[in-house]
């Protein structure tokens, strides 16, 4: 009896519960240059950045030239509410846009559970995030 149960469990399909990978995209190289496990520490840092969202990006087209983009899938999706900017969404995925040079501060591109895209400014520091994904 135990043998049958053990064999059934061994050969039964296992549902993966791991989160999607965190990726770093380099716009100069036009490719993903690194991937990382989506750890609790990265999720916590993403939550801190979301808490510091101050409003929508007001530039018509912020440049995506010469940037590093850190893609962080949020598991589970996180609620983002900024009443003054009309933001009230469940965020499923965030992209932290970090210019390599210049004076433009980092900003976020957010994908919602409702399949909308929101581009926002934030006031938090990306120092811990940079350390966690091994960026200078």
C-alpha positions as YAML, in Angstrom:
chain: A
units: angstrom
residues:
- id: 1
  name: UNK
  ca: [0.00, 0.00, 0.00]
- id: 2
  name: UNK
  ca: [2.76, 2.48, 0.96]
- id: 3
  name: UNK
  ca: [4.68, 1.57, -2.16]
- id: 4
  name: UNK
  ca: [1.71, 2.42, -4.39]
- id: 5
  name: UNK
  ca: [1.14, 5.72, -2.59]
- id: 6
  name: UNK
  ca: [4.83, 6.62, -2.81]
- id: 7
  name: UNK
  ca: [4.98, 5.80, -6.52]
- id: 8
  name: UNK
  ca: [1.80, 7.76, -7.20]
- id: 9
  name: UNK
  ca: [3.22, 10.82, -5.46]
- id: 10
  name: UNK
  ca: [6.58, 10.43, -7.19]
- id: 11
  name: UNK
  ca: [5.11, 10.30, -10.68]
- id: 12
  name: UNK
  ca: [2.29, 12.79, -10.18]
- id: 13
  name: UNK
  ca: [2.80, 16.20, -11.79]
- id: 14
  name: UNK
  ca: [4.04, 18.89, -9.45]
- id: 15
  name: UNK
  ca: [2.59, 22.38, -9.76]
- id: 16
  name: UNK
  ca: [5.32, 24.98, -9.67]
- id: 17
  name: UNK
  ca: [4.78, 27.69, -7.10]
- id: 18
  name: UNK
  ca: [7.93, 29.64, -7.77]
- id: 19
  name: UNK
  ca: [7.58, 33.24, -8.80]
- id: 20
  name: UNK
  ca: [8.59, 34.58, -12.16]
- id: 21
  name: UNK
  ca: [12.21, 35.72, -12.34]
- id: 22
  name: UNK
  ca: [13.43, 39.27, -11.79]
- id: 23
  name: UNK
  ca: [15.19, 40.51, -14.93]
- id: 24
  name: UNK
  ca: [17.60, 43.32, -15.76]
- id: 25
  name: UNK
  ca: [17.33, 44.74, -19.28]
- id: 26
  name: UNK
  ca: [20.06, 46.99, -20.69]
- id: 27
  name: UNK
  ca: [18.67, 49.33, -23.36]
- id: 28
  name: UNK
  ca: [22.13, 49.85, -24.90]
- id: 29
  name: UNK
  ca: [22.60, 46.11, -25.44]
- id: 30
  name: UNK
  ca: [18.89, 45.55, -26.23]
- id: 31
  name: UNK
  ca: [18.75, 42.38, -24.16]
- id: 32
  name: UNK
  ca: [18.22, 40.92, -20.71]
- id: 33
  name: UNK
  ca: [21.65, 40.93, -19.07]
- id: 34
  name: UNK
  ca: [20.83, 39.16, -15.79]
- id: 35
  name: UNK
  ca: [18.08, 37.25, -14.02]
- id: 36
  name: UNK
  ca: [17.51, 36.65, -10.32]
- id: 37
  name: UNK
  ca: [15.16, 34.68, -8.12]
- id: 38
  name: UNK
  ca: [12.19, 36.76, -7.05]
- id: 39
  name: UNK
  ca: [13.07, 36.71, -3.35]
- id: 40
  name: UNK
  ca: [11.15, 38.05, -0.37]
- id: 41
  name: UNK
  ca: [13.80, 40.78, -0.06]
- id: 42
  name: UNK
  ca: [13.16, 41.94, -3.65]
- id: 43
  name: UNK
  ca: [9.42, 41.85, -3.04]
- id: 44
  name: UNK
  ca: [9.87, 43.96, 0.10]
- id: 45
  name: UNK
  ca: [12.01, 46.48, -1.78]
- id: 46
  name: UNK
  ca: [9.42, 46.67, -4.56]
- id: 47
  name: UNK
  ca: [6.74, 47.34, -1.93]
- id: 48
  name: UNK
  ca: [8.86, 50.16, -0.47]
- id: 49
  name: UNK
  ca: [9.21, 51.77, -3.90]
- id: 50
  name: UNK
  ca: [5.45, 51.52, -4.44]
- id: 51
  name: UNK
  ca: [4.84, 53.19, -1.08]
- id: 52
  name: UNK
  ca: [6.94, 56.15, -2.23]
- id: 53
  name: UNK
  ca: [4.98, 56.76, -5.46]
- id: 54
  name: UNK
  ca: [4.23, 60.48, -5.64]
- id: 55
  name: UNK
  ca: [2.22, 60.72, -8.86]
- id: 56
  name: UNK
  ca: [2.18, 60.15, -12.58]
- id: 57
  name: UNK
  ca: [5.12, 61.01, -14.83]
- id: 58
  name: UNK
  ca: [4.26, 64.33, -16.47]
- id: 59
  name: UNK
  ca: [6.77, 64.11, -19.33]
- id: 60
  name: UNK
  ca: [5.16, 63.15, -22.62]
- id: 61
  name: UNK
  ca: [7.78, 60.51, -23.46]
- id: 62
  name: UNK
  ca: [10.43, 59.88, -20.80]
- id: 63
  name: UNK
  ca: [13.50, 58.48, -22.56]
- id: 64
  name: UNK
  ca: [14.25, 54.80, -22.49]
- id: 65
  name: UNK
  ca: [17.68, 55.36, -24.05]
- id: 66
  name: UNK
  ca: [20.77, 54.49, -21.98]
- id: 67
  name: UNK
  ca: [18.82, 52.94, -19.10]
- id: 68
  name: UNK
  ca: [18.78, 49.79, -17.03]
- id: 69
  name: UNK
  ca: [15.32, 48.37, -16.43]
- id: 70
  name: UNK
  ca: [14.65, 46.02, -13.52]
- id: 71
  name: UNK
  ca: [11.49, 43.98, -14.04]
- id: 72
  name: UNK
  ca: [9.93, 42.75, -10.80]
- id: 73
  name: UNK
  ca: [6.80, 40.55, -10.96]
- id: 74
  name: UNK
  ca: [4.77, 41.20, -7.80]
- id: 75
  name: UNK
  ca: [3.50, 38.08, -6.09]
- id: 76
  name: UNK
  ca: [0.79, 38.56, -5.05]
- id: 77
  name: UNK
  ca: [-0.18, 41.82, -6.79]
- id: 78
  name: UNK
  ca: [0.14, 44.90, -4.56]
- id: 79
  name: UNK
  ca: [-2.42, 47.64, -4.13]
- id: 80
  name: UNK
  ca: [-1.31, 51.14, -5.08]
- id: 81
  name: UNK
  ca: [-3.46, 54.11, -4.07]
- id: 82
  name: UNK
  ca: [-2.43, 57.73, -4.70]
- id: 83
  name: UNK
  ca: [-5.71, 59.71, -4.55]
- id: 84
  name: UNK
  ca: [-4.14, 63.01, -5.63]
- id: 85
  name: UNK
  ca: [-3.02, 61.40, -8.91]
- id: 86
  name: UNK
  ca: [-6.17, 59.33, -9.50]
- id: 87
  name: UNK
  ca: [-4.24, 56.09, -8.99]
- id: 88
  name: UNK
  ca: [-6.07, 53.13, -7.49]
- id: 89
  name: UNK
  ca: [-4.76, 49.87, -8.97]
- id: 90
  name: UNK
  ca: [-3.61, 46.37, -8.14]
- id: 91
  name: UNK
  ca: [-0.06, 46.22, -9.52]
- id: 92
  name: UNK
  ca: [1.03, 42.88, -10.99]
- id: 93
  name: UNK
  ca: [4.42, 43.86, -12.40]
- id: 94
  name: UNK
  ca: [6.77, 46.79, -12.03]
- id: 95
  name: UNK
  ca: [9.63, 48.04, -14.15]
- id: 96
  name: UNK
  ca: [12.16, 50.27, -12.39]
- id: 97
  name: UNK
  ca: [13.71, 52.54, -15.02]
- id: 98
  name: UNK
  ca: [17.18, 53.73, -13.98]
- id: 99
  name: UNK
  ca: [19.01, 56.13, -16.33]
- id: 100
  name: UNK
  ca: [22.72, 55.34, -16.65]
- id: 101
  name: UNK
  ca: [23.67, 59.02, -16.80]
- id: 102
  name: UNK
  ca: [22.12, 62.45, -16.60]
- id: 103
  name: UNK
  ca: [20.01, 64.11, -14.00]
- id: 104
  name: UNK
  ca: [16.70, 62.30, -14.63]
- id: 105
  name: UNK
  ca: [15.72, 60.39, -11.47]
- id: 106
  name: UNK
  ca: [14.46, 56.79, -11.80]
- id: 107
  name: UNK
  ca: [10.76, 56.19, -12.46]
- id: 108
  name: UNK
  ca: [8.39, 53.22, -12.65]
- id: 109
  name: UNK
  ca: [6.32, 51.62, -15.37]
- id: 110
  name: UNK
  ca: [3.58, 49.59, -13.71]
- id: 111
  name: UNK
  ca: [1.35, 46.91, -15.21]
- id: 112
  name: UNK
  ca: [-1.93, 46.38, -13.41]
- id: 113
  name: UNK
  ca: [-4.05, 43.28, -12.94]
- id: 114
  name: UNK
  ca: [-6.55, 45.02, -15.23]
- id: 115
  name: UNK
  ca: [-3.91, 45.06, -18.05]
- id: 116
  name: UNK
  ca: [-3.36, 48.80, -17.85]
- id: 117
  name: UNK
  ca: [0.01, 50.57, -17.86]
- id: 118
  name: UNK
  ca: [0.75, 53.42, -15.46]
- id: 119
  name: UNK
  ca: [3.96, 55.49, -15.56]
- id: 120
  name: UNK
  ca: [4.78, 57.05, -12.19]
- id: 121
  name: UNK
  ca: [7.39, 59.02, -10.27]
- id: 122
  name: UNK
  ca: [8.59, 57.88, -6.86]
- id: 123
  name: UNK
  ca: [10.68, 59.41, -4.12]
- id: 124
  name: UNK
  ca: [12.29, 56.29, -2.67]
- id: 125
  name: UNK
  ca: [15.93, 55.32, -3.13]
- id: 126
  name: UNK
  ca: [16.98, 52.55, -5.52]
- id: 127
  name: UNK
  ca: [20.20, 51.92, -3.58]
- id: 128
  name: UNK
  ca: [19.01, 48.70, -1.89]
- id: 129
  name: UNK
  ca: [17.49, 47.43, -5.12]
- id: 130
  name: UNK
  ca: [20.76, 48.08, -6.97]
- id: 131
  name: UNK
  ca: [22.64, 46.15, -4.25]
- id: 132
  name: UNK
  ca: [20.23, 43.21, -4.40]
- id: 133
  name: UNK
  ca: [20.58, 42.86, -8.17]
- id: 134
  name: UNK
  ca: [24.34, 43.56, -8.13]
- id: 135
  name: UNK
  ca: [24.33, 46.85, -10.02]
- id: 136
  name: UNK
  ca: [27.02, 49.47, -9.35]
...
